[in-house]
Amino acid sequence: MNLKKHGQIAYRTARLIVVCVVGATLMLAGIVMLVTPGPGWGAIAGALAVLSIEFAWARRWLQEVKKRGKQAVDMVRNRNGKDRPS
């Protein structure tokens, strides 16, 4: 194999390692923040966004988190709109 091919393999491997370490760290921090003060769900969504760079399962989970987040926001907006006195 030539040097260029080795460089590409090293780059892909390094990128995978960095994505895994950063994503896992954010995920663990998000899980901890679910029971301690902090934006736990935001960190988990961020972790999925980072992991989705390399993994299809993370892309699917991120889409589900986005969908449920939008549903929650819509529910709060609708409830607040109905509860307001005229």
DSSP file (Angstrom, degrees, kcal/mol; ACC not computed):
  #  RESIDUE AA STRUCTURE BP1 BP2  ACC     N-H-->O    O-->H-N    N-H-->O    O-->H-N    TCO  KAPPA ALPHA  PHI   PSI    X-CA   Y-CA   Z-CA
    1    1 A M              0   0    0      0, 0.0     2,-0.1     0, 0.0     0, 0.0   0.000 360.0 360.0 360.0 147.7    0.0    0.0    0.0
    2    2 A N     >  -     0   0    0      1,-0.1     4,-1.7     4,-0.0     5,-0.1  -0.349 360.0-104.4 -88.4 173.3    1.2    3.5   -0.7
    3    3 A L  H  > S+     0   0    0      1,-0.2     4,-2.2     2,-0.2     5,-0.1   0.845 117.3  56.8 -66.3 -36.1    1.6    6.3    1.8
    4    4 A K  H  > S+     0   0    0      1,-0.2     4,-2.0     2,-0.2    -1,-0.2   0.907 106.5  50.0 -63.4 -41.5   -1.6    8.1    0.7
    5    5 A K  H  > S+     0   0    0      1,-0.2     4,-2.2     2,-0.2    -1,-0.2   0.902 109.8  50.6 -64.0 -41.9   -3.7    5.1    1.4
    6    6 A H  H  X S+     0   0    0     -4,-1.7     4,-2.5     1,-0.2    -1,-0.2   0.890 109.1  52.4 -62.4 -39.2   -2.1    4.7    4.9
    7    7 A G  H  X S+     0   0    0     -4,-2.2     4,-2.4     2,-0.2    -2,-0.2   0.890 108.7  49.3 -64.1 -40.2   -2.9    8.4    5.5
    8    8 A Q  H  X S+     0   0    0     -4,-2.0     4,-2.5     2,-0.2    -2,-0.2   0.907 112.0  48.1 -66.0 -41.7   -6.5    8.0    4.6
    9    9 A I  H  X S+     0   0    0     -4,-2.2     4,-2.3     2,-0.2    -2,-0.2   0.918 112.6  48.8 -64.9 -42.6   -6.9    5.0    6.8
   10   10 A A  H  X S+     0   0    0     -4,-2.5     4,-2.6     2,-0.2    -2,-0.2   0.898 111.3  50.4 -63.9 -40.5   -5.2    6.8    9.7
   11   11 A Y  H  X S+     0   0    0     -4,-2.4     4,-2.7     2,-0.2    -2,-0.2   0.943 111.8  46.6 -62.8 -48.6   -7.4    9.8    9.2
   12   12 A R  H  X S+     0   0    0     -4,-2.5     4,-2.3     1,-0.2    -2,-0.2   0.894 114.3  47.9 -61.7 -40.8  -10.6    7.7    9.2
   13   13 A T  H  X S+     0   0    0     -4,-2.3     4,-2.3     2,-0.2    -1,-0.2   0.923 112.9  47.4 -66.4 -44.5   -9.5    5.8   12.3
   14   14 A A  H  X S+     0   0    0     -4,-2.6     4,-2.5     2,-0.2    -2,-0.2   0.906 112.2  50.5 -63.5 -41.6   -8.6    9.0   14.2
   15   15 A R  H  X S+     0   0    0     -4,-2.7     4,-2.7     2,-0.2     5,-0.2   0.915 110.4  49.6 -62.2 -43.6  -11.9   10.6   13.2
   16   16 A L  H  X S+     0   0    0     -4,-2.3     4,-2.4     2,-0.2    -2,-0.2   0.911 111.7  48.6 -62.0 -43.3  -13.8    7.6   14.4
   17   17 A I  H  X S+     0   0    0     -4,-2.3     4,-2.6     2,-0.2     5,-0.2   0.929 112.7  47.4 -63.6 -45.6  -12.0    7.6   17.7
   18   18 A V  H  X S+     0   0    0     -4,-2.5     4,-2.7     2,-0.2     5,-0.3   0.924 112.8  48.8 -63.3 -45.0  -12.5   11.3   18.3
   19   19 A V  H  X S+     0   0    0     -4,-2.7     4,-2.5     1,-0.2     5,-0.2   0.916 113.6  47.4 -61.2 -43.2  -16.2   11.1   17.4
   20   20 A C  H  X S+     0   0    0     -4,-2.4     4,-2.5    -5,-0.2     5,-0.2   0.919 114.5  45.4 -64.9 -44.2  -16.7    8.1   19.8
   21   21 A V  H  X S+     0   0    0     -4,-2.6     4,-2.3     2,-0.2    -2,-0.2   0.944 117.5  42.6 -67.3 -47.8  -14.8    9.8   22.7
   22   22 A V  H  X S+     0   0    0     -4,-2.7     4,-2.4    -5,-0.2     5,-0.2   0.934 117.4  47.3 -65.0 -45.3  -16.6   13.1   22.3
   23   23 A G  H  X S+     0   0    0     -4,-2.5     4,-2.4    -5,-0.3    -2,-0.2   0.913 113.5  47.2 -62.7 -43.7  -20.0   11.5   21.8
   24   24 A A  H  X S+     0   0    0     -4,-2.5     4,-2.7    -5,-0.2     5,-0.2   0.889 111.5  51.3 -66.3 -39.0  -19.6    9.1   24.7
   25   25 A T  H  X S+     0   0    0     -4,-2.3     4,-2.4    -5,-0.2    -2,-0.2   0.927 112.2  46.0 -63.7 -45.1  -18.4   11.9   27.0
   26   26 A L  H  X S+     0   0    0     -4,-2.4     4,-2.6     2,-0.2    -2,-0.2   0.903 112.4  51.6 -63.5 -40.2  -21.4   14.1   26.1
   27   27 A M  H  X S+     0   0    0     -4,-2.4     4,-2.4     2,-0.2    -2,-0.2   0.936 111.5  46.1 -63.1 -46.7  -23.8   11.1   26.5
   28   28 A L  H  X S+     0   0    0     -4,-2.7     4,-2.3     1,-0.2    -1,-0.2   0.907 113.0  50.0 -63.1 -41.0  -22.4   10.3   30.0
   29   29 A A  H  X S+     0   0    0     -4,-2.4     4,-2.4    -5,-0.2    -1,-0.2   0.905 110.7  50.4 -63.6 -40.6  -22.5   13.9   31.0
   30   30 A G  H  X S+     0   0    0     -4,-2.6     4,-0.8     2,-0.2    -2,-0.2   0.900 109.6  49.8 -63.8 -41.1  -26.1   14.1   29.8
   31   31 A I  H >X S+     0   0    0     -4,-2.4     3,-0.7     1,-0.2     4,-0.5   0.909 112.0  48.2 -64.6 -41.4  -27.1   11.0   31.7
   32   32 A V  H >X S+     0   0    0     -4,-2.3     3,-1.3     1,-0.2     4,-1.0   0.908 108.2  55.5 -63.6 -40.8  -25.5   12.5   34.9
   33   33 A M  H 3< S+     0   0    0     -4,-2.4     7,-0.5     1,-0.3    -1,-0.2   0.633  91.7  72.2 -71.0 -12.5  -27.3   15.8   34.3
   34   34 A L  H << S+     0   0    0     -4,-0.8    -1,-0.3    -3,-0.7    -2,-0.2   0.826 111.8  28.9 -67.5 -29.0  -30.7   14.0   34.2
   35   35 A V  H << S+     0   0    0     -3,-1.3    -2,-0.2    -4,-0.5    -1,-0.2   0.489 125.3  49.0-108.8  -6.6  -30.4   13.5   38.0
   36   36 A T  S  < S-     0   0    0     -4,-1.0     4,-0.2     2,-0.1     2,-0.1  -0.811 105.7 -72.6-122.6 167.6  -28.2   16.6   38.8
   37   37 A P  S    S+     0   0    0      0, 0.0    -2,-0.1     0, 0.0    -3,-0.1  -0.371  87.3  77.9 -62.6 135.5  -28.7   20.2   37.7
   38   38 A G  S    S-     0   0    0     -5,-0.1     2,-2.0    -4,-0.1     3,-0.2  -0.707  91.8 -66.3 145.7 166.0  -28.0   20.8   34.1
   39   39 A P     >  +     0   0    0      0, 0.0     4,-2.2     0, 0.0     5,-0.2  -0.501  56.3 164.8 -81.8  74.0  -29.3   20.5   30.6
   40   40 A G  H  > S+     0   0    0     -2,-2.0     4,-2.3    -7,-0.5    -6,-0.2   0.919  73.2  45.6 -59.7 -49.3  -29.3   16.7   30.5
   41   41 A W  H  > S+     0   0    0      1,-0.2     4,-2.4    -3,-0.2    -1,-0.2   0.854 111.9  53.5 -67.2 -32.2  -31.6   16.2   27.4
   42   42 A G  H  > S+     0   0    0      2,-0.2     4,-2.3     1,-0.2    -1,-0.2   0.904 109.6  47.6 -66.0 -40.4  -29.6   18.9   25.6
   43   43 A A  H  X S+     0   0    0     -4,-2.2     4,-2.5     2,-0.2    -2,-0.2   0.884 111.4  50.8 -67.6 -38.3  -26.4   17.1   26.2
   44   44 A I  H  X S+     0   0    0     -4,-2.3     4,-2.4     2,-0.2    -2,-0.2   0.916 110.8  48.5 -65.6 -42.0  -27.9   13.8   25.1
   45   45 A A  H  X S+     0   0    0     -4,-2.4     4,-2.1     1,-0.2    -2,-0.2   0.900 112.0  50.1 -63.0 -39.9  -29.1   15.4   21.9
   46   46 A G  H  X S+     0   0    0     -4,-2.3     4,-2.3     2,-0.2    -2,-0.2   0.893 109.0  51.7 -63.8 -39.7  -25.7   16.9   21.4
   47   47 A A  H  X S+     0   0    0     -4,-2.5     4,-2.9     1,-0.2    -2,-0.2   0.914 109.9  48.8 -63.5 -42.6  -24.1   13.6   21.9
   48   48 A L  H  X S+     0   0    0     -4,-2.4     4,-2.0     1,-0.2    -1,-0.2   0.876 109.2  53.5 -64.8 -36.2  -26.4   12.0   19.3
   49   49 A A  H  < S+     0   0    0     -4,-2.1     4,-0.3     2,-0.2    -2,-0.2   0.916 112.3  44.1 -63.5 -42.2  -25.6   14.8   16.9
   50   50 A V  H >< S+     0   0    0     -4,-2.3     3,-1.4     1,-0.2     4,-0.3   0.943 115.3  47.5 -66.8 -47.2  -21.8   14.1   17.3
   51   51 A L  H >X S+     0   0    0     -4,-2.9     4,-2.3     1,-0.3     3,-1.4   0.787  99.5  68.9 -66.0 -26.8  -22.3   10.3   17.1
   52   52 A S  T 3< S+     0   0    0     -4,-2.0    -1,-0.3     1,-0.3    -2,-0.2   0.646  82.1  75.6 -69.0 -12.0  -24.5   10.7   14.0
   53   53 A I  T <4 S+     0   0    0     -3,-1.4    -1,-0.3    -4,-0.3    -2,-0.2   0.873 117.5  13.6 -62.1 -35.4  -21.4   11.8   12.1
   54   54 A E  T <4 S+     0   0    0     -3,-1.4     2,-0.4    -4,-0.3    -2,-0.2   0.648 120.4  63.8-113.9 -21.6  -20.3    8.2   12.0
   55   55 A F     X  -     0   0    0     -4,-2.3     4,-1.3     1,-0.1    -1,-0.1  -0.924  53.4-157.3-122.8 130.5  -23.2    6.0   13.0
   56   56 A A  H  > S+     0   0    0     -2,-0.4     4,-2.2     1,-0.2     5,-0.2   0.856  96.5  59.6 -68.1 -36.2  -26.6    5.5   11.3
   57   57 A W  H  > S+     0   0    0      1,-0.2     4,-2.2     2,-0.2    -1,-0.2   0.872 104.2  50.9 -62.0 -35.3  -28.3    4.4   14.6
   58   58 A A  H  > S+     0   0    0     -7,-0.2     4,-2.6     2,-0.2    -6,-0.3   0.865 107.1  53.9 -70.5 -35.3  -27.4    7.7   16.2
   59   59 A R  H  X S+     0   0    0     -4,-1.3     4,-2.1     2,-0.2    -2,-0.2   0.916 110.1  47.4 -62.5 -42.6  -29.0    9.5   13.2
   60   60 A R  H  X S+     0   0    0     -4,-2.2     4,-1.9     2,-0.2    -2,-0.2   0.927 113.7  46.7 -64.7 -44.6  -32.2    7.6   13.7
   61   61 A W  H  X S+     0   0    0     -4,-2.2     4,-2.6     1,-0.2    -2,-0.2   0.892 110.5  53.4 -64.6 -39.1  -32.3    8.3   17.4
   62   62 A L  H  X S+     0   0    0     -4,-2.6     4,-2.5     1,-0.2    -1,-0.2   0.905 107.4  51.1 -63.3 -41.3  -31.5   11.9   16.8
   63   63 A Q  H  X S+     0   0    0     -4,-2.1     4,-2.3     2,-0.2    -1,-0.2   0.903 110.9  49.0 -61.0 -41.0  -34.5   12.2   14.4
   64   64 A E  H  X S+     0   0    0     -4,-1.9     4,-2.6     2,-0.2     5,-0.2   0.908 110.7  49.8 -65.5 -42.4  -36.7   10.6   17.0
   65   65 A V  H  X S+     0   0    0     -4,-2.6     4,-2.4     2,-0.2    -2,-0.2   0.910 111.7  49.0 -62.4 -42.4  -35.4   13.0   19.7
   66   66 A K  H  X S+     0   0    0     -4,-2.5     4,-2.4     2,-0.2    -2,-0.2   0.917 111.6  49.4 -62.3 -43.4  -36.1   16.0   17.4
   67   67 A K  H  X S+     0   0    0     -4,-2.3     4,-2.1     1,-0.2    -2,-0.2   0.929 113.9  44.5 -63.1 -46.2  -39.6   14.7   16.6
   68   68 A R  H  X S+     0   0    0     -4,-2.6     4,-2.2     2,-0.2    -1,-0.2   0.863 111.9  53.3 -69.0 -34.7  -40.5   14.2   20.3
   69   69 A G  H  X S+     0   0    0     -4,-2.4     4,-2.3    -5,-0.2    -1,-0.2   0.915 109.3  48.5 -64.4 -42.4  -39.0   17.5   21.2
   70   70 A K  H  X S+     0   0    0     -4,-2.4     4,-2.7     2,-0.2    -2,-0.2   0.898 110.6  51.8 -64.0 -40.5  -41.1   19.3   18.6
   71   71 A Q  H  X S+     0   0    0     -4,-2.1     4,-2.4     2,-0.2    -2,-0.2   0.908 110.0  49.1 -62.0 -41.5  -44.2   17.5   19.8
   72   72 A A  H  X S+     0   0    0     -4,-2.2     4,-2.2     2,-0.2    -2,-0.2   0.913 111.9  47.9 -65.1 -42.7  -43.5   18.6   23.4
   73   73 A V  H  X S+     0   0    0     -4,-2.3     4,-2.6     2,-0.2    -2,-0.2   0.926 112.7  48.8 -64.2 -44.6  -43.0   22.2   22.3
   74   74 A D  H  X S+     0   0    0     -4,-2.7     4,-2.7     1,-0.2     5,-0.2   0.899 110.3  51.8 -61.7 -40.7  -46.2   22.1   20.3
   75   75 A M  H  X S+     0   0    0     -4,-2.4     4,-2.5     2,-0.2    -1,-0.2   0.918 111.6  46.1 -62.7 -44.1  -48.1   20.6   23.2
   76   76 A V  H  X S+     0   0    0     -4,-2.2     4,-2.7     2,-0.2     5,-0.2   0.912 113.5  49.3 -66.1 -42.0  -46.9   23.4   25.6
   77   77 A R  H  X S+     0   0    0     -4,-2.6     4,-2.2     2,-0.2    -2,-0.2   0.925 113.3  46.2 -63.5 -44.2  -47.7   26.1   23.1
   78   78 A N  H  X S+     0   0    0     -4,-2.7     4,-1.8     2,-0.2    -2,-0.2   0.915 114.2  47.9 -65.1 -42.6  -51.2   24.7   22.5
   79   79 A R  H  X S+     0   0    0     -4,-2.5     4,-1.9    -5,-0.2    -2,-0.2   0.918 113.3  47.3 -65.0 -43.1  -51.8   24.3   26.2
   80   80 A N  H  X S+     0   0    0     -4,-2.7     4,-0.8     1,-0.2    -1,-0.2   0.857 110.6  52.8 -67.9 -33.8  -50.6   27.8   27.0
   81   81 A G  H  < S+     0   0    0     -4,-2.2    -1,-0.2    -5,-0.2    -2,-0.2   0.861 112.7  44.1 -68.3 -35.2  -52.6   29.3   24.1
   82   82 A K  H  < S+     0   0    0     -4,-1.8    -2,-0.2     1,-0.2    -1,-0.2   0.799 110.7  54.2 -79.0 -30.0  -55.8   27.7   25.4
   83   83 A D  H  < S+     0   0    0     -4,-1.9    -1,-0.2    -5,-0.2    -2,-0.2   0.616  83.1 104.1 -82.6 -12.8  -55.3   28.5   29.1
   84   84 A R  S  < S-     0   0    0     -4,-0.8     2,-0.1    -3,-0.2    -3,-0.0  -0.493  74.3-122.5 -73.6 133.5  -54.8   32.2   28.5
   85   85 A P              0   0    0      0, 0.0    -1,-0.1     0, 0.0    -2,-0.1  -0.472 360.0 360.0 -72.2 149.1  -57.8   34.4   29.5
   86   86 A S              0   0    0     -2,-0.1    -2,-0.1     0, 0.0     0, 0.0   0.449 360.0 360.0 -80.9 360.0  -59.2   36.6   26.8
